[in-house]
Amino acid sequence: MEDQDTRADALTAPAVARNRAAILAVLRENLPASGTVLEVASGSGEHAVHFASALTELTWRPSDPEPAHRRSIEAHRAAAGLTNVLPPLDLDVTAPTWPIDRADAILCINMIHIAPWAATPGLMTQAGRILPAGGPLVLYGAFRENGRHTAPSNAAFDADLRARDPRWGVRDLEVVADVAARAGLRLDRRIALPANNLGLVFRRA
């Protein structure tokens, strides 16, 4: 009965199957060969187990502030049986302190546009604190560039987000990069990905 209950906690996010291969390619090129990767806002946990199964020399530390998401992460972790995925942390990106003092890399997928703006400076400030020199912060998602959406689909997505919560919305890449710079993170790579998304790699100075 306990195993059945655990499986019932496992959530499925359809977008994971669509974007995980593209994100994994970015991670292969930009993560360190070994160490701990903190994933911020892990959601269902499907990304974490997929990446951990492919990048076995890295230890994955998923996190999420939502209890239902942490239960899902734990369910996927148990089902995968991977030794390099740690239990999920209860991590609120806007909190003044995080329950982790160091990570060799940070990954954040599709969070900053589905969160209040305070999440972005919170993420950058803490990344600048816990990453080592040269350590990467990898972001994935839709962004505006030069004050404009990069595709009509992204403009429609932005409108939908703001209708759901006026604090949400597709962010301007230049503004995000400026916030990162003030936290000691430089934009190292901008990678165009399918469905008008970007992979952004920041590194601690």
N, CA, C and O of each residue as an XYZ file, in Angstrom:
820
protein
N       0.838     -1.205      0.000
C       0.000      0.000      0.000
C       0.872      1.254      0.000
O       0.525      2.251     -0.634
N       2.011      1.208      0.714
C       2.891      2.373      0.762
C       3.454      2.682     -0.623
O       3.528      3.847     -1.013
N       3.857      1.635     -1.381
C       4.365      1.851     -2.728
C       3.303      2.451     -3.629
O       3.604      3.333     -4.433
N       2.059      1.989     -3.509
C       0.982      2.537     -4.317
C       0.742      4.001     -3.976
O       0.513      4.822     -4.864
N       0.796      4.328     -2.671
C       0.605      5.707     -2.260
C       1.715      6.583     -2.820
O       1.454      7.708     -3.246
N       2.946      6.089     -2.828
C       4.072      6.845     -3.360
C       3.879      7.109     -4.839
O       4.100      8.228     -5.302
N       3.468      6.091     -5.592
C       3.246      6.269     -7.021
C       2.129      7.282     -7.282
O       2.193      8.040     -8.251
N       1.115      7.296     -6.426
C       0.006      8.231     -6.603
C       0.463      9.681     -6.444
O      -0.171     10.591     -6.979
N       1.556      9.902     -5.714
C       2.066     11.255     -5.521
C       2.799     11.780     -6.744
O       3.005     12.989     -6.858
N       3.201     10.900     -7.668
C       4.016     11.305     -8.809
C       3.190     12.096     -9.821
O       2.248     11.573    -10.417
N       3.557     13.364    -10.004
C       2.883     14.223    -10.970
C       3.581     14.124    -12.327
O       4.750     13.749    -12.414
N       2.843     14.467    -13.381
C       3.395     14.461    -14.733
C       3.182     15.825    -15.362
O       2.065     16.341    -15.394
N       4.263     16.402    -15.862
C       4.199     17.681    -16.568
C       4.473     17.417    -18.046
O       5.598     17.058    -18.394
N       3.490     17.580    -18.926
C       3.690     17.252    -20.343
C       4.863     17.979    -20.991
O       5.485     17.446    -21.910
N       5.173     19.187    -20.528
C       6.264     19.953    -21.142
C       7.617     19.269    -20.956
O       8.532     19.484    -21.751
N       7.751     18.454    -19.920
C       9.046     17.815    -19.658
C       9.481     16.957    -20.831
O      10.636     17.026    -21.252
N       8.584     16.157    -21.359
C       8.930     15.283    -22.478
C       9.327     16.081    -23.712
O      10.109     15.608    -24.537
N       8.787     17.294    -23.841
C       9.086     18.117    -25.012
C      10.421     18.837    -24.901
O      11.087     19.049    -25.915
N      10.830     19.221    -23.691
C      12.015     20.078    -23.585
C      13.233     19.433    -22.948
O      14.312     20.026    -22.957
N      13.090     18.231    -22.395
C      14.202     17.672    -21.620
C      15.435     17.374    -22.467
O      16.559     17.523    -21.987
N      15.249     16.959    -23.707
C      16.418     16.652    -24.548
C      17.208     17.918    -24.857
O      18.437     17.913    -24.802
N      16.506     19.004    -25.182
C      17.186     20.260    -25.485
C      17.913     20.806    -24.260
O      19.037     21.295    -24.366
N      17.270     20.720    -23.103
C      17.909     21.213    -21.879
C      19.108     20.348    -21.522
O      20.144     20.869    -21.110
N      18.982     19.030    -21.676
C      20.091     18.144    -21.361
C      21.315     18.469    -22.220
O      22.443     18.422    -21.729
N      21.105     18.793    -23.474
C      22.227     19.154    -24.342
C      22.958     20.389    -23.806
O      24.186     20.454    -23.849
N      22.202     21.363    -23.303
C      22.812     22.558    -22.707
C      23.597     22.174    -21.454
O      24.709     22.658    -21.238
N      23.016     21.306    -20.633
C      23.679     20.909    -19.394
C      24.971     20.151    -19.674
O      25.973     20.370    -18.994
N      24.962     19.280    -20.646
C      26.181     18.514    -20.977
C      27.348     19.444    -21.299
O      28.494     19.141    -20.966
N      27.064     20.561    -21.938
C      28.116     21.475    -22.370
C      28.542     22.469    -21.293
O      29.627     23.045    -21.381
N      27.703     22.678    -20.279
C      27.957     23.803    -19.371
C      28.062     23.461    -17.897
O      28.482     24.309    -17.108
N      27.693     22.244    -17.492
C      27.837     21.874    -16.087
C      29.231     21.331    -15.827
O      29.892     20.853    -16.749
N      29.684     21.398    -14.581
C      30.969     20.776    -14.255
C      30.894     19.261    -14.395
O      29.806     18.689    -14.453
N      32.045     18.621    -14.450
C      32.086     17.166    -14.638
C      31.571     16.422    -13.416
O      31.068     15.304    -13.529
N      31.697     17.042    -12.246
C      31.232     16.408    -11.014
C      30.815     17.497    -10.046
O      31.057     18.680    -10.284
N      30.182     17.087     -8.941
C      29.734     18.042     -7.945
C      28.238     17.969     -7.742
O      27.581     17.031     -8.193
N      27.696     18.980     -7.050
C      26.277     19.027     -6.711
C      25.564     20.078     -7.532
O      25.997     21.228     -7.600
N      24.453     19.672     -8.162
C      23.605     20.591     -8.920
C      22.336     20.834     -8.116
O      21.593     19.895     -7.829
N      22.086     22.079     -7.752
C      20.839     22.458     -7.096
C      19.841     22.838     -8.173
O      20.093     23.745     -8.967
N      18.703     22.145     -8.204
C      17.631     22.541     -9.111
C      16.594     23.322     -8.312
O      16.004     22.801     -7.365
N      16.379     24.566     -8.698
C      15.415     25.443     -8.037
C      14.069     25.305     -8.729
O      13.987     25.335     -9.957
N      13.006     25.152     -7.931
C      11.646     25.002     -8.466
C      11.553     23.778     -9.367
O      11.277     23.888    -10.561
N      11.788     22.612     -8.776
C      11.854     21.362     -9.545
C      10.508     20.867    -10.038
O      10.456     20.002    -10.912
N       9.418     21.394     -9.499
C       8.101     20.975     -9.979
C       7.848     19.506     -9.735
O       7.978     19.028     -8.608
N       7.485     18.780    -10.789
C       7.124     17.371    -10.654
C       8.306     16.488    -10.262
O       8.120     15.420     -9.679
N       9.531     16.940    -10.585
C      10.713     16.120    -10.318
C      11.157     15.287    -11.505
O      12.170     14.593    -11.423
N      10.425     15.339    -12.601
C      10.766     14.527    -13.771
C      12.073     14.969    -14.421
O      12.856     14.134    -14.876
N      12.310     16.271    -14.465
C      13.575     16.740    -15.018
C      14.751     16.209    -14.201
O      15.742     15.738    -14.758
N      14.631     16.290    -12.889
C      15.745     15.893    -12.026
C      16.159     14.449    -12.269
O      17.348     14.166    -12.416
N      15.204     13.538    -12.315
C      15.575     12.133    -12.492
C      16.072     11.876    -13.907
O      16.943     11.029    -14.104
N      15.539     12.585    -14.895
C      16.010     12.406    -16.272
C      17.457     12.867    -16.400
O      18.283     12.157    -16.974
N      17.770     14.035    -15.878
C      19.128     14.551    -15.995
C      20.103     13.739    -15.151
O      21.234     13.488    -15.567
N      19.661     13.331    -13.966
C      20.541     12.543    -13.104
C      20.874     11.187    -13.715
O      21.979     10.677    -13.530
N      19.936     10.606    -14.433
C      20.201      9.313    -15.068
C      21.180      9.445    -16.222
O      21.877      8.488    -16.560
N      21.238     10.635    -16.833
C      22.148     10.854    -17.962
C      23.513     11.366    -17.511
O      24.526     11.072    -18.147
N      23.548     12.126    -16.421
C      24.788     12.754    -15.942
C      25.116     12.164    -14.575
O      24.944     12.810    -13.541
N      25.582     10.946    -14.594
C      25.687     10.158    -13.363
C      26.818     10.592    -12.442
O      26.837     10.198    -11.276
N      27.758     11.389    -12.927
C      28.852     11.847    -12.069
C      28.452     13.056    -11.230
O      29.206     13.495    -10.362
N      27.267     13.587    -11.493
C      26.774     14.734    -10.741
C      25.738     14.287     -9.718
O      24.985     13.342     -9.957
N      25.703     14.967     -8.584
C      24.687     14.736     -7.561
C      23.625     15.815     -7.702
O      23.935     17.005     -7.754
N      22.367     15.386     -7.763
C      21.253     16.308     -7.994
C      20.500     16.573     -6.697
O      20.122     15.652     -5.973
N      20.295     17.858     -6.425
C      19.541     18.274     -5.241
C      18.313     19.053     -5.714
O      18.400     20.265     -5.913
N      17.171     18.383     -5.898
C      15.952     19.090     -6.294
C      15.397     19.899     -5.134
O      15.748     19.671     -3.976
N      14.521     20.851     -5.459
C      13.896     21.663     -4.418
C      12.584     22.232     -4.944
O      12.394     22.375     -6.152
N      11.689     22.551     -4.025
C      10.444     23.206     -4.383
C       9.746     23.665     -3.103
O       9.826     22.981     -2.083
N       9.067     24.804     -3.139
C       8.363     25.261     -1.939
C       7.017     24.580     -1.722
O       6.453     24.669     -0.631
N       6.492     23.903     -2.741
C       5.158     23.303     -2.642
C       5.238     21.860     -2.130
O       5.954     21.044     -2.710
N       4.516     21.534     -1.053
C       4.567     20.164     -0.518
C       4.157     19.108     -1.545
O       4.759     18.035     -1.592
N       3.142     19.393     -2.370
C       2.717     18.409     -3.370
C       3.817     18.142     -4.383
O       3.978     17.014     -4.850
N       4.569     19.171     -4.721
C       5.684     18.993     -5.650
C       6.802     18.186     -4.999
O       7.403     17.326     -5.642
N       7.080     18.456     -3.748
C       8.140     17.684     -3.080
C       7.746     16.212     -2.960
O       8.598     15.331     -3.077
N       6.471     15.945     -2.728
C       6.025     14.548     -2.696
C       6.183     13.906     -4.066
O       6.560     12.739     -4.170
N       5.896     14.662     -5.111
C       6.061     14.131     -6.461
C       7.533     13.867     -6.768
O       7.877     12.832     -7.339
N       8.394     14.801     -6.391
C       9.833     14.611     -6.599
C      10.295     13.333     -5.897
O      11.037     12.535     -6.469
N       9.856     13.152     -4.668
C      10.257     11.974     -3.906
C       9.731     10.699     -4.557
O      10.417      9.677     -4.564
N       8.513     10.754     -5.104
C       7.944      9.582     -5.768
C       8.736      9.226     -7.018
O       9.032      8.053     -7.248
N       9.082     10.221     -7.826
C       9.884      9.953     -9.028
C      11.285      9.483     -8.648
O      11.857      8.618     -9.312
N      11.827     10.049     -7.591
C      13.158      9.640     -7.126
C      13.150      8.179     -6.693
O      14.060      7.419     -7.026
N      12.122      7.792     -5.952
C      12.016      6.408     -5.489
C      11.825      5.448     -6.655
O      12.419      4.369     -6.684
N      10.998      5.843     -7.611
C      10.737      4.967     -8.757
C      11.977      4.788     -9.612
O      12.210      3.707    -10.152
N      12.781      5.847     -9.741
C      13.982      5.766    -10.575
C      15.091      4.968     -9.906
O      15.922      4.365    -10.585
N      15.106      4.964     -8.578
C      16.127      4.210     -7.854
C      17.533      4.736     -8.063
O      18.493      3.967     -8.030
N      17.667      6.050     -8.282
C      18.980      6.640     -8.537
C      19.641      7.053     -7.232
O      19.008      7.653     -6.363
N      20.915      6.725     -7.107
C      21.643      7.100     -5.888
C      22.183      8.519     -5.941
O      22.625      9.048     -4.921
N      22.155      9.145     -7.112
C      22.696     10.501     -7.227
C      21.617     11.579     -7.244
O      21.869     12.705     -7.675
N      20.403     11.236     -6.773
C      19.355     12.234     -6.561
C      19.039     12.277     -5.073
O      18.628     11.271     -4.496
N      19.226     13.425     -4.455
C      18.997     13.584     -3.023
C      17.544     13.962     -2.751
O      16.845     14.404     -3.662
N      17.084     13.798     -1.528
C      15.714     14.214     -1.197
C      15.509     15.699     -1.462
O      16.449     16.482     -1.332
N      14.295     16.099     -1.833
C      14.057     17.503     -2.193
C      14.089     18.429     -0.990
O      13.666     18.068      0.108
N      14.599     19.622     -1.219
C      14.609     20.666     -0.208
C      13.334     21.505     -0.289
O      12.774     21.697     -1.368
N      12.892     21.995      0.848
C      11.819     22.984      0.920
C      12.492     24.347      0.749
O      13.018     24.910      1.709
N      12.472     24.870     -0.469
C      13.224     26.085     -0.781
C      12.309     27.116     -1.429
O      11.761     26.889     -2.508
N      12.155     28.246     -0.760
C      11.436     29.398     -1.294
C      12.486     30.349     -1.849
O      13.312     30.870     -1.100
N      12.458     30.575     -3.151
C      13.520     31.342     -3.796
C      13.602     32.770     -3.272
O      14.661     33.392     -3.356
N      12.507     33.303     -2.731
C      12.508     34.679     -2.239
C      12.944     34.787     -0.780
O      13.044     35.894     -0.250
N      13.201     33.670     -0.131
C      13.592     33.697      1.285
C      14.977     34.326      1.444
O      15.822     34.173      0.562
N      15.225     35.031      2.549
C      16.526     35.686      2.728
C      17.674     34.699      2.915
O      18.829     35.027      2.644
N      17.361     33.502      3.374
C      18.380     32.448      3.471
C      17.814     31.175      2.858
O      16.609     30.930      2.908
N      18.684     30.382      2.288
C      18.300     29.102      1.688
C      18.831     27.952      2.533
O      19.828     28.114      3.236
N      18.171     26.778      2.474
C      18.600     25.633      3.278
C      19.760     24.858      2.641
O      19.841     23.637      2.771
N      20.648     25.567      1.959
C      21.822     24.960      1.349
C      22.880     26.054      1.250
O      22.579     27.179      0.852
N      24.106     25.726      1.610
C      25.159     26.732      1.674
C      26.064     26.748      0.452
O      26.777     27.724      0.217
N      26.039     25.667     -0.329
C      26.941     25.606     -1.481
C      26.381     24.653     -2.523
O      25.804     23.617     -2.192
N      26.559     25.015     -3.775
C      26.263     24.126     -4.892
C      27.270     24.433     -5.991
O      27.680     25.581     -6.165
N      27.663     23.409     -6.726
C      28.630     23.618     -7.803
C      27.968     24.169     -9.058
O      28.641     24.735     -9.921
N      26.649     24.006     -9.163
C      25.872     24.540    -10.282
C      24.424     24.665     -9.822
O      23.991     23.969     -8.903
N      23.684     25.557    -10.470
C      22.264     25.746    -10.186
C      21.509     25.692    -11.512
O      21.943     26.257    -12.516
N      20.385     25.008    -11.492
C      19.515     24.901    -12.654
C      18.128     25.411    -12.270
O      17.611     25.067    -11.207
N      17.529     26.227    -13.129
C      16.186     26.749    -12.863
C      15.418     26.778    -14.180
O      15.762     27.532    -15.090
N      14.377     25.954    -14.276
C      13.619     25.772    -15.514
C      12.229     26.393    -15.362
O      11.488     26.068    -14.435
N      11.893     27.285    -16.284
C      10.527     27.815    -16.359
C       9.986     28.321    -15.030
O       8.844     28.037    -14.669
N      10.820     29.080    -14.293
C      10.324     29.615    -13.034
C      10.107     31.111    -13.076
O       9.060     31.591    -12.642
N      11.083     31.873    -13.595
C      11.038     33.309    -13.321
C       9.855     34.001    -13.988
O       9.458     35.082    -13.553
N       9.277     33.404    -15.039
C       8.088     34.015    -15.635
C       6.795     33.524    -14.993
O       5.739     34.126    -15.191
N       6.867     32.433    -14.224
C       5.669     31.934    -13.524
C       5.888     32.133    -12.028
O       5.747     31.204    -11.232
N       6.236     33.363    -11.668
C       6.517     33.739    -10.281
C       6.522     35.256    -10.218
O       6.739     35.911    -11.238
N       6.288     35.826     -9.052
C       6.441     37.269     -8.911
C       7.870     37.690     -9.244
O       8.796     36.884     -9.159
N       8.043     38.948     -9.619
C       9.367     39.428    -10.006
C      10.390     39.228     -8.891
O      11.570     39.019     -9.175
N       9.966     39.287     -7.631
C      10.903     39.128     -6.514
C      11.673     37.815     -6.585
O      12.750     37.703     -6.001
N      11.141     36.829     -7.284
C      11.843     35.553     -7.411
C      13.149     35.701     -8.173
O      14.113     34.990     -7.891
N      13.196     36.618     -9.139
C      14.404     36.759     -9.954
C      15.570     37.333     -9.162
O      16.631     36.709     -9.145
N      15.440     38.489     -8.501
C      16.570     38.948     -7.679
C      16.884     37.990     -6.538
O      18.040     37.879     -6.129
N      15.865     37.291     -6.015
C      16.147     36.301     -4.976
C      17.037     35.195     -5.485
O      17.996     34.801     -4.820
N      16.720     34.692     -6.671
C      17.532     33.641     -7.279
C      18.944     34.125     -7.535
O      19.905     33.426     -7.213
N      19.085     35.309     -8.109
C      20.415     35.811     -8.453
C      21.263     36.084     -7.211
O      22.452     35.767     -7.181
N      20.648     36.670     -6.195
C      21.388     36.984     -4.971
C      21.944     35.719     -4.328
O      23.115     35.670     -3.951
N      21.101     34.699     -4.205
C      21.553     33.478     -3.552
C      22.518     32.685     -4.438
O      23.438     32.044     -3.930
N      22.314     32.726     -5.753
C      23.270     32.061     -6.647
C      24.641     32.698     -6.513
O      25.655     32.001     -6.500
N      24.675     34.031     -6.412
C      25.944     34.702     -6.222
C      26.602     34.370     -4.899
O      27.813     34.523     -4.741
N      25.798     33.914     -3.944
C      26.340     33.570     -2.628
C      26.845     32.139     -2.571
O      27.908     31.892     -2.002
N      26.105     31.176     -3.152
C      26.434     29.763     -2.915
C      27.238     29.116     -4.037
O      27.782     28.029     -3.845
N      27.328     29.757     -5.208
C      28.124     29.172     -6.286
C      29.603     29.490     -6.080
O      29.941     30.546     -5.544
N      30.484     28.588     -6.501
C      31.909     28.912     -6.487
C      32.263     29.822     -7.660
O      31.446     30.007     -8.562
N      33.448     30.381     -7.661
C      33.893     31.194     -8.795
C      33.813     30.370    -10.073
O      34.333     29.257    -10.138
N      33.156     30.926    -11.091
C      32.989     30.220    -12.354
C      31.829     29.255    -12.385
O      31.532     28.686    -13.435
N      31.160     29.054    -11.255
C      30.044     28.115    -11.195
C      28.868     28.613    -12.013
O      28.575     29.808    -12.001
N      28.177     27.708    -12.737
C      27.093     28.146    -13.613
C      25.717     28.162    -12.955
O      25.381     27.311    -12.132
N      24.943     29.156    -13.351
C      23.498     29.186    -13.130
C      22.858     29.064    -14.502
O      23.038     29.939    -15.348
N      22.113     27.988    -14.734
C      21.499     27.732    -16.030
C      20.000     27.995    -15.927
O      19.313     27.405    -15.094
N      19.502     28.883    -16.778
C      18.077     29.178    -16.849
C      17.523     28.672    -18.172
O      18.214     28.665    -19.190
N      16.263     28.248    -18.140
C      15.557     27.861    -19.364
C      14.187     28.503    -19.341
O      13.507     28.503    -18.315
N      13.781     29.053    -20.482
C      12.438     29.608    -20.569
C      12.316     30.604    -21.700
O      13.225     30.760    -22.515
N      11.178     31.277    -21.736
C      10.911     32.314    -22.730
C      11.359     33.659    -22.179
O      11.193     33.934    -20.990
N      11.929     34.503    -23.046
C      12.379     35.830    -22.655
C      12.067     36.824    -23.765
O      12.040     36.466    -24.943
N      11.830     38.077    -23.378
C      11.804     39.177    -24.331
C      13.236     39.635    -24.571
O      14.088     39.515    -23.691
N      13.499     40.164    -25.775
C      14.822     40.700    -26.088
C      14.664     42.031    -26.803
O      13.831     42.187    -27.696
N      15.492     42.993    -26.384
C      15.422     44.339    -26.966
C      14.013     44.925    -26.849
O      13.542     45.644    -27.731
N      13.362     44.597    -25.739
C      12.040     45.152    -25.460
C      10.899     44.521    -26.220
O       9.771     45.011    -26.163
N      11.175     43.425    -26.943
C      10.131     42.815    -27.759
C      10.093     41.308    -27.551
O      11.097     40.685    -27.205
N       8.909     40.734    -27.770
C       8.799     39.285    -27.779
C       9.481     38.733    -29.019
O       9.503     39.381    -30.066
N      10.035     37.539    -28.898
C      10.773     36.957    -30.016
C       9.880     36.174    -30.969
O      10.341     35.743    -32.026
N       8.607     35.980    -30.615
C       7.673     35.262    -31.485
C       6.253     35.567    -31.030
O       6.034     35.837    -29.849
N       5.278     35.531    -31.946
C       3.878     35.749    -31.542
C       3.416     34.776    -30.462
O       2.615     35.140    -29.601
N       3.913     33.549    -30.502
C       3.512     32.569    -29.479
C       3.962     33.003    -28.095
O       3.254     32.771    -27.114
N       5.139     33.636    -28.000
C       5.605     34.117    -26.707
C       4.779     35.305    -26.223
O       4.544     35.450    -25.024
N       4.340     36.152    -27.149
C       3.469     37.267    -26.767
C       2.140     36.752    -26.226
O       1.618     37.278    -25.243
N       1.596     35.724    -26.868
C       0.339     35.138    -26.394
C       0.542     34.467    -25.040
O      -0.321     34.546    -24.166
N       1.685     33.805    -24.869
C       2.012     33.160    -23.604
C       2.103     34.200    -22.487
O       1.578     33.995    -21.393
N       2.766     35.306    -22.770
C       2.903     36.380    -21.794
C       1.535     36.919    -21.384
O       1.279     37.131    -20.199
N       0.657     37.138    -22.361
C      -0.686     37.648    -22.059
C      -1.462     36.669    -21.191
O      -2.187     37.073    -20.282
N      -1.308     35.383    -21.477
C      -1.999     34.367    -20.685
C      -1.480     34.353    -19.253
O      -2.258     34.258    -18.304
N      -0.164     34.447    -19.102
C       0.419     34.464    -17.756
C      -0.105     35.648    -16.957
O      -0.506     35.489    -15.804
N      -0.104     36.829    -17.558
C      -0.520     38.039    -16.843
C      -2.012     38.026    -16.532
O      -2.446     38.623    -15.547
N      -2.804     37.345    -17.371
C      -4.228     37.207    -17.085
C      -4.447     36.293    -15.882
O      -5.372     36.502    -15.097
N      -3.596     35.287    -15.742
C      -3.700     34.364    -14.614
C      -3.224     34.996    -13.316
O      -3.800     34.761    -12.254
N      -2.156     35.811    -13.406
C      -1.616     36.488    -12.230
C      -0.827     37.689    -12.733
O       0.184     37.504    -13.410
N      -1.250     38.913    -12.428
C      -0.564     40.097    -12.959
C       0.882     40.223    -12.505
O       1.632     41.026    -13.061
N       1.290     39.443    -11.504
C       2.688     39.483    -11.057
C       3.581     38.607    -11.925
O       4.805     38.674    -11.809
N       2.989     37.782    -12.800
C       3.754     36.900    -13.671
C       4.011     37.571    -15.005
O       3.471     38.642    -15.281
N       4.833     36.946    -15.833
C       5.039     37.445    -17.176
C       6.420     37.111    -17.708
O       7.355     36.891    -16.938
N       6.545     37.072    -19.029
C       7.827     36.842    -19.683
C       8.736     38.031    -19.396
O       8.334     39.180    -19.581
N       9.947     37.764    -18.950
C      10.851     38.828    -18.502
C      11.781     39.279    -19.631
O      12.020     38.556    -20.598
N      12.291     40.496    -19.469
C      13.258     41.039    -20.421
C      14.644     40.488    -20.101
O      15.130     40.598    -18.975
N      15.265     39.898    -21.109
C      16.589     39.304    -20.914
C      17.579     40.329    -20.379
O      18.373     40.019    -19.491
N      17.539     41.543    -20.911
C      18.511     42.550    -20.499
C      18.333     42.939    -19.026
O      19.309     43.199    -18.323
N      17.084     42.975    -18.574
C      16.824     43.314    -17.170
C      17.294     42.178    -16.261
O      17.900     42.415    -15.216
N      17.009     40.948    -16.674
C      17.458     39.789    -15.899
C      18.981     39.763    -15.816
O      19.539     39.501    -14.751
N      19.657     40.033    -16.936
C      21.120     40.024    -16.949
C      21.682     41.132    -16.061
O      22.727     40.953    -15.435
N      20.995     42.278    -16.001
C      21.458     43.368    -15.142
C      21.322     43.002    -13.671
O      22.215     43.287    -12.874
N      20.213     42.374    -13.309
C      20.031     41.923    -11.924
C      21.104     40.890    -11.571
O      21.658     40.904    -10.472
N      21.384     40.003    -12.512
C      22.415     38.995    -12.285
C      23.781     39.652    -12.083
O      24.531     39.269    -11.185
N      24.098     40.633    -12.910
C      25.399     41.294    -12.813
C      25.585     41.949    -11.458
O      26.679     41.934    -10.894
N      24.502     42.528    -10.937
C      24.596     43.172     -9.626
C      24.801     42.157     -8.509
O      25.233     42.514     -7.413
N      24.490     40.886     -8.786
C      24.723     39.819     -7.808
C      26.044     39.097     -8.072
O      26.342     38.091     -7.428
N      26.835     39.609     -9.019
C      28.138     39.013     -9.290
C      28.110     37.885    -10.299
O      29.013     37.048    -10.318
N      27.074     37.850    -11.148
C      26.939     36.798    -12.155
C      26.967     37.426    -13.543
O      26.210     38.358    -13.814
N      27.823     36.932    -14.418
C      27.880     37.450    -15.785
C      27.198     36.477    -16.735
O      27.280     35.261    -16.558
N      26.531     37.015    -17.734
C      25.899     36.178    -18.756
C      26.976     35.643    -19.675
O      27.624     36.403    -20.396
N      27.167     34.337    -19.650
C      28.239     33.690    -20.401
C      27.762     33.175    -21.751
O      28.488     33.269    -22.741
N      26.543     32.629    -21.803
C      26.045     32.057    -23.050
C      24.547     32.272    -23.188
O      23.800     32.185    -22.213
N      24.122     32.552    -24.402
C      22.709     32.622    -24.770
C      22.501     31.588    -25.865
O      23.108     31.683    -26.932
N      21.650     30.603    -25.612
C      21.491     29.472    -26.523
C      20.041     29.408    -26.977
O      19.139     29.237    -26.156
N      19.810     29.545    -28.286
C      18.455     29.444    -28.831
C      18.015     27.987    -28.817
O      18.747     27.103    -29.263
N      16.816     27.745    -28.300
C      16.295     26.390    -28.155
C      14.917     26.301    -28.816
O      14.314     27.326    -29.134
N      14.421     25.086    -29.019
C      13.122     24.924    -29.693
C      11.983     25.662    -28.988
O      12.064     25.988    -27.803
N      10.924     25.914    -29.754
C       9.696     26.551    -29.261
C       9.951     27.950    -28.719
O       9.285     28.389    -27.781
N      10.924     28.656    -29.315
C      11.217     30.054    -28.971
C      11.614     30.235    -27.514
O      11.301     31.251    -26.893
N      12.310     29.233    -26.974
C      12.862     29.331    -25.627
C      14.362     29.581    -25.713
O      14.984     29.387    -26.758
N      14.926     30.016    -24.589
C      16.362     30.241    -24.500
C      16.955     29.447    -23.350
O      16.307     29.214    -22.329
N      18.188     29.042    -23.537
C      19.015     28.569    -22.439
C      20.011     29.659    -22.123
O      20.765     30.077    -23.002
N      20.035     30.127    -20.899
C      20.961     31.177    -20.472
C      21.921     30.601    -19.442
O      21.503     29.973    -18.469
N      23.197     30.820    -19.662
C      24.203     30.339    -18.719
C      24.904     31.551    -18.119
O      25.631     32.267    -18.807
N      24.678     31.768    -16.840
C      25.388     32.792    -16.083
C      26.504     32.128    -15.288
O      26.383     30.963    -14.908
N      27.566     32.841    -15.039
C      28.653     32.296    -14.215
C      29.057     33.313    -13.153
O      29.101     34.520    -13.388
N      29.346     32.774    -11.989
C      29.780     33.670    -10.911
C      31.165     34.203    -11.234
O      32.063     33.453    -11.617
N      31.319     35.498    -11.075
C      32.601     36.136    -11.391
C      33.698     35.642    -10.457
O      34.846     36.069    -10.573
